Amino acid sequence: MVGSQHVLTAGSVSLSSKAVRKSIARVMTVVNQNKKSTVRELYKDKIHKPLDIRAKKTRALRRKLTPEEAGKKTVKMMRKARHFPQRKYAVKA
C-alpha cells in the first residue's frame, strides 16, 4: 500500500505549506492596507474616527489636555488678573 501512494516527508510538507501561508499573508496584508487607506480617506474631515484610524501615540499623550483646553482660564483667574494686574515699575537708567 505504501508503494502505490505518493509519500511525502515531513520536511517537504512543512516547507510547501509555509510558502502557501506566507503568500496568503502577503495578499491579506495588501488587501487590509488598501481597505484601511480607503477608510482613512472617508473619515479624513470627520470629527469622530474609528479607533483603528485614530492616532495611536501613548496613553498619556491621548489623555493630555489640548492647547486650547490648557490655555483656558477660570472665571476666578480672570477676575484676579483684572483686579490685580502686573505692576509697572519705572527703572532709573
Secondary structure as UniProt FT lines:
FT   TURN            2..4
FT   HELIX           10..42
FT   TURN            43..45
FT   TURN            51..53
FT   HELIX           59..63
FT   HELIX           67..71
FT   HELIX           75..83
//
